Amino acid sequence: MLCTLRLARQRFPQLGAVQRPCVLLAHTHIPVLAGQHRALPDALVASALFARLLTDGASRCG
């Protein structure tokens, strides 16, 4: 199982120990969807964040 919040903390250490996902979403320019804390909106946001982490990681590797 992957935790996008833990991965993002490693990828963006300048944000410190982010406790609120909305801070992370603002930093990565991922919109907060209506219906926060509901299964589908949370899953969509988590997948968008994970995709951003993968894309950023790939671009850093060359």
PyMOL CGO cylinders between C-alpha atoms (Angstrom):
from pymol import cmd
from pymol.cgo import CYLINDER

trace = [
    CYLINDER, 0.00, 0.00, 0.00, 1.25, 3.48, -0.84, 0.3, 1, 1, 1, 1, 1, 1,
    CYLINDER, 1.25, 3.48, -0.84, 0.59, 6.63, 1.13, 0.3, 1, 1, 1, 1, 1, 1,
    CYLINDER, 0.59, 6.63, 1.13, 0.56, 9.66, -1.18, 0.3, 1, 1, 1, 1, 1, 1,
    CYLINDER, 0.56, 9.66, -1.18, 0.99, 12.01, 1.79, 0.3, 1, 1, 1, 1, 1, 1,
    CYLINDER, 0.99, 12.01, 1.79, 4.18, 10.24, 2.91, 0.3, 1, 1, 1, 1, 1, 1,
    CYLINDER, 4.18, 10.24, 2.91, 5.53, 10.15, -0.65, 0.3, 1, 1, 1, 1, 1, 1,
    CYLINDER, 5.53, 10.15, -0.65, 4.78, 13.84, -1.10, 0.3, 1, 1, 1, 1, 1, 1,
    CYLINDER, 4.78, 13.84, -1.10, 6.53, 14.72, 2.16, 0.3, 1, 1, 1, 1, 1, 1,
    CYLINDER, 6.53, 14.72, 2.16, 9.66, 13.03, 0.81, 0.3, 1, 1, 1, 1, 1, 1,
    CYLINDER, 9.66, 13.03, 0.81, 9.32, 14.69, -2.59, 0.3, 1, 1, 1, 1, 1, 1,
    CYLINDER, 9.32, 14.69, -2.59, 8.64, 18.18, -1.19, 0.3, 1, 1, 1, 1, 1, 1,
    CYLINDER, 8.64, 18.18, -1.19, 10.72, 18.46, 1.99, 0.3, 1, 1, 1, 1, 1, 1,
    CYLINDER, 10.72, 18.46, 1.99, 10.50, 22.25, 1.83, 0.3, 1, 1, 1, 1, 1, 1,
    CYLINDER, 10.50, 22.25, 1.83, 6.88, 21.96, 2.95, 0.3, 1, 1, 1, 1, 1, 1,
    CYLINDER, 6.88, 21.96, 2.95, 7.91, 20.42, 6.25, 0.3, 1, 1, 1, 1, 1, 1,
    CYLINDER, 7.91, 20.42, 6.25, 5.67, 17.93, 7.99, 0.3, 1, 1, 1, 1, 1, 1,
    CYLINDER, 5.67, 17.93, 7.99, 2.50, 18.80, 6.09, 0.3, 1, 1, 1, 1, 1, 1,
    CYLINDER, 2.50, 18.80, 6.09, -0.49, 17.53, 7.99, 0.3, 1, 1, 1, 1, 1, 1,
    CYLINDER, -0.49, 17.53, 7.99, -3.18, 18.96, 5.77, 0.3, 1, 1, 1, 1, 1, 1,
    CYLINDER, -3.18, 18.96, 5.77, -3.58, 17.58, 2.27, 0.3, 1, 1, 1, 1, 1, 1,
    CYLINDER, -3.58, 17.58, 2.27, -5.01, 20.91, 1.05, 0.3, 1, 1, 1, 1, 1, 1,
    CYLINDER, -5.01, 20.91, 1.05, -1.54, 22.50, 1.54, 0.3, 1, 1, 1, 1, 1, 1,
    CYLINDER, -1.54, 22.50, 1.54, -0.03, 19.80, -0.63, 0.3, 1, 1, 1, 1, 1, 1,
    CYLINDER, -0.03, 19.80, -0.63, -2.70, 20.19, -3.28, 0.3, 1, 1, 1, 1, 1, 1,
    CYLINDER, -2.70, 20.19, -3.28, -2.17, 23.95, -3.41, 0.3, 1, 1, 1, 1, 1, 1,
    CYLINDER, -2.17, 23.95, -3.41, 1.59, 23.42, -3.78, 0.3, 1, 1, 1, 1, 1, 1,
    CYLINDER, 1.59, 23.42, -3.78, 1.11, 20.99, -6.68, 0.3, 1, 1, 1, 1, 1, 1,
    CYLINDER, 1.11, 20.99, -6.68, -1.72, 23.03, -8.26, 0.3, 1, 1, 1, 1, 1, 1,
    CYLINDER, -1.72, 23.03, -8.26, -4.20, 20.17, -7.96, 0.3, 1, 1, 1, 1, 1, 1,
    CYLINDER, -4.20, 20.17, -7.96, -7.74, 21.49, -7.44, 0.3, 1, 1, 1, 1, 1, 1,
    CYLINDER, -7.74, 21.49, -7.44, -9.66, 20.54, -4.34, 0.3, 1, 1, 1, 1, 1, 1,
    CYLINDER, -9.66, 20.54, -4.34, -12.86, 18.84, -5.47, 0.3, 1, 1, 1, 1, 1, 1,
    CYLINDER, -12.86, 18.84, -5.47, -16.30, 19.40, -4.03, 0.3, 1, 1, 1, 1, 1, 1,
    CYLINDER, -16.30, 19.40, -4.03, -17.29, 16.62, -1.70, 0.3, 1, 1, 1, 1, 1, 1,
    CYLINDER, -17.29, 16.62, -1.70, -14.04, 16.38, 0.23, 0.3, 1, 1, 1, 1, 1, 1,
    CYLINDER, -14.04, 16.38, 0.23, -13.84, 13.40, 2.54, 0.3, 1, 1, 1, 1, 1, 1,
    CYLINDER, -13.84, 13.40, 2.54, -16.15, 11.40, 0.31, 0.3, 1, 1, 1, 1, 1, 1,
    CYLINDER, -16.15, 11.40, 0.31, -14.79, 8.27, -1.33, 0.3, 1, 1, 1, 1, 1, 1,
    CYLINDER, -14.79, 8.27, -1.33, -14.83, 9.26, -5.01, 0.3, 1, 1, 1, 1, 1, 1,
    CYLINDER, -14.83, 9.26, -5.01, -13.51, 12.85, -4.72, 0.3, 1, 1, 1, 1, 1, 1,
    CYLINDER, -13.51, 12.85, -4.72, -10.78, 11.73, -2.31, 0.3, 1, 1, 1, 1, 1, 1,
    CYLINDER, -10.78, 11.73, -2.31, -9.78, 8.87, -4.64, 0.3, 1, 1, 1, 1, 1, 1,
    CYLINDER, -9.78, 8.87, -4.64, -9.62, 11.23, -7.64, 0.3, 1, 1, 1, 1, 1, 1,
    CYLINDER, -9.62, 11.23, -7.64, -7.47, 13.74, -5.77, 0.3, 1, 1, 1, 1, 1, 1,
    CYLINDER, -7.47, 13.74, -5.77, -5.18, 10.99, -4.44, 0.3, 1, 1, 1, 1, 1, 1,
    CYLINDER, -5.18, 10.99, -4.44, -4.72, 9.58, -7.94, 0.3, 1, 1, 1, 1, 1, 1,
    CYLINDER, -4.72, 9.58, -7.94, -3.97, 13.05, -9.35, 0.3, 1, 1, 1, 1, 1, 1,
    CYLINDER, -3.97, 13.05, -9.35, -1.37, 13.60, -6.62, 0.3, 1, 1, 1, 1, 1, 1,
    CYLINDER, -1.37, 13.60, -6.62, 0.18, 10.18, -7.23, 0.3, 1, 1, 1, 1, 1, 1,
    CYLINDER, 0.18, 10.18, -7.23, 0.35, 10.85, -10.98, 0.3, 1, 1, 1, 1, 1, 1,
    CYLINDER, 0.35, 10.85, -10.98, 2.03, 14.20, -10.28, 0.3, 1, 1, 1, 1, 1, 1,
    CYLINDER, 2.03, 14.20, -10.28, 4.58, 12.52, -8.00, 0.3, 1, 1, 1, 1, 1, 1,
    CYLINDER, 4.58, 12.52, -8.00, 5.35, 9.93, -10.69, 0.3, 1, 1, 1, 1, 1, 1,
    CYLINDER, 5.35, 9.93, -10.69, 5.67, 12.58, -13.41, 0.3, 1, 1, 1, 1, 1, 1,
    CYLINDER, 5.67, 12.58, -13.41, 7.86, 14.83, -11.27, 0.3, 1, 1, 1, 1, 1, 1,
    CYLINDER, 7.86, 14.83, -11.27, 10.03, 11.88, -10.27, 0.3, 1, 1, 1, 1, 1, 1,
    CYLINDER, 10.03, 11.88, -10.27, 10.48, 10.75, -13.86, 0.3, 1, 1, 1, 1, 1, 1,
    CYLINDER, 10.48, 10.75, -13.86, 11.43, 14.24, -15.02, 0.3, 1, 1, 1, 1, 1, 1,
    CYLINDER, 11.43, 14.24, -15.02, 14.02, 14.51, -12.24, 0.3, 1, 1, 1, 1, 1, 1,
    CYLINDER, 14.02, 14.51, -12.24, 15.65, 11.26, -13.38, 0.3, 1, 1, 1, 1, 1, 1,
    CYLINDER, 15.65, 11.26, -13.38, 16.32, 12.57, -16.86, 0.3, 1, 1, 1, 1, 1, 1,
]
cmd.load_cgo(trace, "trace")
